[in-house]
């Protein structure tokens, strides 16, 4: 069968909404394309259940409450779904326009249909194109290169990648960013790979218990919390956050004093954390430390600001 005789693949489209559990009201209306091969409801309606590529307002809602997904309409006609999307967004109203509860940032329907760029936008697009940089890139693609280990020469990087059976795109990026994974070097160019140090994990503290963890991911694993949800909550600085990154600002604002165990001399970042580790009653120890410090097993030490 020739290509022109092939029938176009029929795609089924759907409209969905997200409903927040705390107020039981819709906060997002969207559309997606059904997946042909799927193993569950979440893979069939992938976009509806996807948490990536969402706006800041959507993430703010999800960080503060749970939500459910509801499929509203299904159709093979994309225009029908576009029309329904516009109707529902108009019905519930956009929050950014003070019209309703939705965090949608557009009125729905086909994106950028009939959009005409202004002269100012066109001028910016023209100025952003660097012809010299483009020429340099084109010349570099066809430039002679050689394999660093063997010294074997090639007419182009593509030819070298094909010979050694490695991915052209990854090698191009490796050379460009001077990574240690680069296997080739362009003729007449100096190449010294940059050794990158591993990113250090940022310590965090559990606000309720005062327990310190080497990273947020590890803390969420121990406390059985969602890492992505907690990361969004911390970024948005919401009251529902369970962790706080340990830094100078946190020490200045949250932790008032450290405590020292009189018997062992061990210093704890907070009284709450010390009680958690030693399995002591926090309220009782706090009362002792503040009213009868001689009866407490801890010494209070102010943090040097």
C-alpha positions as CSV (number, residue, x, y, z in Angstrom):
1,X,0.0,0.0,0.0
2,X,1.4,3.4,-1.0
3,X,1.6,6.2,1.6
4,X,-1.2,8.2,-0.1
5,X,-3.6,5.3,0.1
6,X,-3.1,4.9,3.9
7,X,-6.1,6.0,6.0
8,X,-5.4,8.7,8.6
9,X,-5.3,7.3,12.2
10,X,-8.5,8.1,14.1
11,X,-7.8,9.7,17.4
12,X,-10.2,10.0,20.3
13,X,-10.2,13.1,22.4
14,X,-11.6,13.8,25.8
15,X,-12.5,16.6,28.2
16,X,-11.6,16.3,31.9
17,X,-11.8,18.3,35.1
18,X,-10.0,18.3,38.4
19,X,-12.0,18.6,41.6
20,X,-10.5,19.6,44.9
21,X,-11.5,17.5,47.9
22,X,-11.6,20.2,50.6
23,X,-14.3,22.3,48.9
24,X,-15.6,19.8,46.3
25,X,-15.4,22.4,43.5
26,X,-13.7,22.1,40.1
27,X,-10.3,24.0,39.9
28,X,-9.1,22.9,36.4
29,X,-10.6,22.1,33.0
30,X,-8.5,20.4,30.3
31,X,-8.5,18.2,27.3
32,X,-6.3,15.3,26.1
33,X,-5.9,12.5,23.5
34,X,-6.7,8.9,24.4
35,X,-3.8,6.5,24.3
36,X,-4.3,3.5,21.9
37,X,-2.4,1.0,24.0
38,X,-2.9,1.2,27.8
39,X,-2.9,-0.9,30.9
40,X,-4.9,1.2,33.3
41,X,-7.2,4.2,33.6
42,X,-4.3,6.5,34.3
43,X,-2.4,5.5,31.2
44,X,-5.5,5.6,29.0
45,X,-6.3,9.2,30.1
46,X,-2.6,10.1,30.6
47,X,-2.8,13.8,30.4
48,X,-5.7,14.0,32.8
49,X,-3.7,12.2,35.5
50,X,-0.3,13.8,34.6
51,X,1.1,16.2,37.2
52,X,3.9,17.5,35.0
53,X,3.6,20.6,32.8
54,X,1.1,22.3,35.1
55,X,1.1,25.9,36.1
56,X,2.1,27.4,39.4
57,X,-1.5,28.0,40.6
58,X,-2.4,24.3,39.8
59,X,0.5,23.1,41.9
60,X,-0.4,25.4,44.7
61,X,-3.9,23.9,44.9
62,X,-2.6,20.3,44.7
63,X,0.0,21.0,47.4
64,X,-2.7,22.1,49.9
65,X,-5.4,19.4,49.2
66,X,-6.1,16.1,47.4
67,X,-8.1,16.1,44.2
68,X,-10.0,13.7,41.9
69,X,-10.1,13.4,38.1
70,X,-13.4,13.3,36.3
71,X,-13.8,12.5,32.5
72,X,-16.6,14.7,31.1
73,X,-16.8,14.0,27.4
74,X,-15.2,11.8,24.7
75,X,-15.3,12.4,20.9
76,X,-13.4,11.7,17.7
77,X,-14.1,15.3,16.7
78,X,-11.5,17.6,18.3
79,X,-13.6,20.7,17.6
80,X,-16.4,19.3,19.8
81,X,-14.0,18.9,22.7
82,X,-12.6,22.4,22.1
83,X,-16.1,23.8,22.2
84,X,-17.0,22.0,25.4
85,X,-13.7,23.1,27.0
86,X,-14.6,26.8,26.3
87,X,-18.1,26.2,27.7
88,X,-17.0,24.7,30.9
89,X,-14.3,27.3,31.5
90,X,-16.8,30.0,31.0
91,X,-19.3,28.2,33.3
92,X,-16.9,27.9,36.3
93,X,-14.9,31.0,35.6
94,X,-11.2,31.8,35.8
95,X,-9.6,32.6,39.2
96,X,-7.0,35.0,37.7
97,X,-9.8,37.1,36.2
98,X,-11.8,37.0,39.5
99,X,-14.6,35.1,37.7
100,X,-14.6,31.7,39.5
101,X,-12.5,28.9,40.9
102,X,-10.5,27.6,37.9
103,X,-6.7,28.1,37.7
104,X,-6.8,27.9,33.9
105,X,-4.8,30.7,32.3
106,X,-6.7,30.7,29.0
107,X,-10.3,30.5,27.8
108,X,-9.9,27.1,26.2
109,X,-10.4,26.0,22.6
110,X,-7.7,25.7,20.0
111,X,-4.5,27.3,21.1
112,X,-3.3,30.5,19.3
113,X,-5.9,30.1,16.5
114,X,-5.8,33.2,14.3
115,X,-3.0,34.7,16.4
116,X,-1.1,37.5,14.6
117,X,2.2,38.6,16.1
118,X,2.7,42.3,16.6
119,X,5.4,44.2,14.8
120,X,7.3,44.5,18.0
121,X,7.3,40.7,18.5
122,X,8.4,40.2,15.0
123,X,11.3,42.6,15.4
124,X,12.4,40.7,18.6
125,X,12.3,37.4,16.7
126,X,14.4,38.9,13.9
127,X,17.0,40.3,16.3
128,X,17.2,37.1,18.3
129,X,18.5,35.2,15.3
130,X,22.3,35.3,15.2
131,X,23.4,34.6,11.6
132,X,27.1,34.3,12.5
133,X,26.4,31.8,15.2
134,X,24.2,29.8,12.8
135,X,27.0,29.8,10.2
136,X,29.5,28.7,12.8
137,X,27.2,25.8,13.8
138,X,26.7,24.7,10.2
139,X,30.4,24.7,9.5
140,X,31.2,22.8,12.7
141,X,28.8,20.0,11.8
142,X,30.8,19.2,8.6
143,X,34.1,19.9,10.2
144,X,36.8,17.3,10.3
145,X,37.2,15.5,13.7
146,X,39.1,12.7,15.2
147,X,38.6,10.0,17.9
148,X,40.4,11.1,21.1
149,X,41.6,7.6,22.1
150,X,42.6,6.1,18.8
151,X,43.4,9.3,16.8
152,X,41.3,8.0,13.9
153,X,40.2,10.9,11.6
154,X,36.7,11.4,10.1
155,X,35.3,13.9,7.7
156,X,32.5,14.9,10.1
157,X,31.3,14.1,13.6
158,X,28.3,12.2,12.2
159,X,30.6,9.9,10.3
160,X,32.7,9.2,13.4
161,X,29.6,8.5,15.6
162,X,28.3,6.1,12.9
163,X,31.7,4.3,12.8
164,X,31.9,3.8,16.6
165,X,28.1,3.2,16.9
166,X,27.5,6.0,19.4
167,X,24.7,8.6,19.4
168,X,25.5,11.7,17.4
169,X,23.2,14.0,19.5
170,X,24.8,13.0,22.8
171,X,28.4,13.4,21.5
172,X,27.6,16.8,20.0
173,X,26.3,18.0,23.4
174,X,29.3,16.4,25.2
175,X,31.8,18.3,23.0
176,X,29.8,21.5,23.3
177,X,29.6,21.4,27.1
178,X,33.2,19.9,27.4
179,X,32.0,16.8,29.2
180,X,34.2,13.9,30.1
181,X,31.9,11.6,28.0
182,X,33.1,13.2,24.8
183,X,34.8,10.7,22.5
184,X,35.7,13.1,19.7
185,X,37.5,16.4,19.2
186,X,37.2,18.8,16.3
187,X,40.3,19.6,14.3
188,X,42.1,22.8,15.3
189,X,40.1,23.2,18.5
190,X,41.3,22.8,22.1
191,X,39.3,20.4,24.2
192,X,39.8,20.0,28.0
193,X,36.8,18.3,29.7
194,X,35.4,20.0,32.8
195,X,35.2,17.7,35.8
196,X,31.9,18.5,37.5
197,X,31.6,17.9,41.2
198,X,28.5,16.0,42.5
199,X,25.7,18.2,43.8
200,X,25.6,18.1,47.6
201,X,22.3,17.1,49.2
202,X,20.6,19.9,51.1
203,X,19.8,18.9,54.7
204,X,16.3,19.4,56.0
205,X,14.4,19.2,59.3
206,X,11.0,17.8,60.1
207,X,9.1,20.7,61.5
208,X,6.9,18.7,64.0
209,X,9.6,16.4,65.4
210,X,12.8,18.5,64.8
211,X,14.4,15.4,63.2
212,X,17.2,16.2,60.8
213,X,17.6,14.3,57.5
214,X,20.5,14.4,55.0
215,X,18.0,15.2,52.1
216,X,14.3,16.0,51.6
217,X,13.9,12.8,49.5
218,X,15.3,10.7,52.4
219,X,13.1,12.5,54.9
220,X,10.0,11.9,52.9
221,X,10.9,8.3,52.5
222,X,11.2,7.9,56.3
223,X,8.1,9.9,57.2
224,X,6.1,8.3,54.3
225,X,5.3,11.7,52.6
226,X,5.2,12.5,48.9
227,X,8.5,14.0,47.8
228,X,7.2,16.0,44.9
229,X,4.3,17.3,46.9
230,X,6.5,18.4,49.8
231,X,9.0,20.0,47.4
232,X,6.2,22.1,45.8
233,X,4.8,23.0,49.3
234,X,8.2,24.2,50.5
235,X,8.8,26.2,47.2
236,X,5.3,27.9,47.6
237,X,5.9,28.3,51.4
238,X,2.5,26.9,52.4
239,X,1.4,26.2,55.9
240,X,0.9,22.5,55.0
241,X,4.7,21.9,54.7
242,X,6.1,19.1,56.9
243,X,9.8,19.9,56.2
244,X,12.1,22.9,56.1
245,X,15.5,23.1,54.5
246,X,18.3,23.9,57.0
247,X,20.0,27.1,56.2
248,X,21.0,30.4,57.9
249,X,17.5,31.9,57.3
250,X,15.8,28.9,58.9
251,X,18.1,28.9,62.0
252,X,17.5,32.6,62.5
253,X,13.7,32.4,62.2
254,X,12.7,29.0,63.5
255,X,15.2,27.5,66.0
256,X,15.6,29.5,69.1
257,X,18.2,27.4,71.0
258,X,20.1,24.1,70.9
259,X,20.2,21.7,73.9
260,X,23.1,19.7,75.4
261,X,22.6,16.4,77.1
262,X,24.3,16.8,80.6
263,X,25.2,13.1,80.8
264,X,26.7,12.6,77.3
265,X,27.5,16.1,76.2
266,X,25.7,15.5,72.8
267,X,24.4,18.7,71.2
268,X,20.9,18.5,69.6
269,X,19.6,21.0,67.1
270,X,16.4,21.4,69.2
271,X,14.7,20.1,72.3
272,X,12.0,18.5,70.2
273,X,14.5,16.5,68.2
274,X,16.4,15.5,71.4
275,X,13.2,14.2,73.0
276,X,12.4,12.3,69.7
277,X,15.8,10.6,69.7
278,X,15.9,9.8,73.5
279,X,12.2,8.8,73.6
280,X,11.2,11.5,76.2
281,X,8.1,13.5,76.7
282,X,8.6,16.8,74.9
283,X,6.1,18.8,77.0
284,X,7.5,17.6,80.3
285,X,11.1,18.3,79.3
286,X,10.2,21.7,78.0
287,X,8.5,22.6,81.3
288,X,11.6,21.4,83.3
289,X,14.0,23.3,81.1
290,X,12.1,26.6,81.3
291,X,10.9,26.5,85.0
292,X,13.3,24.0,86.8
293,X,16.5,23.8,84.7
294,X,18.3,22.0,87.5
295,X,15.9,19.1,87.3
296,X,16.3,18.8,83.5
297,X,18.8,16.5,81.8
298,X,19.4,19.2,79.2
299,X,21.3,22.5,79.1
300,X,20.0,25.3,77.0
301,X,22.4,27.0,74.6
302,X,21.5,29.9,72.4
303,X,22.5,29.7,68.8
304,X,25.1,32.3,67.7
305,X,23.5,34.5,65.0
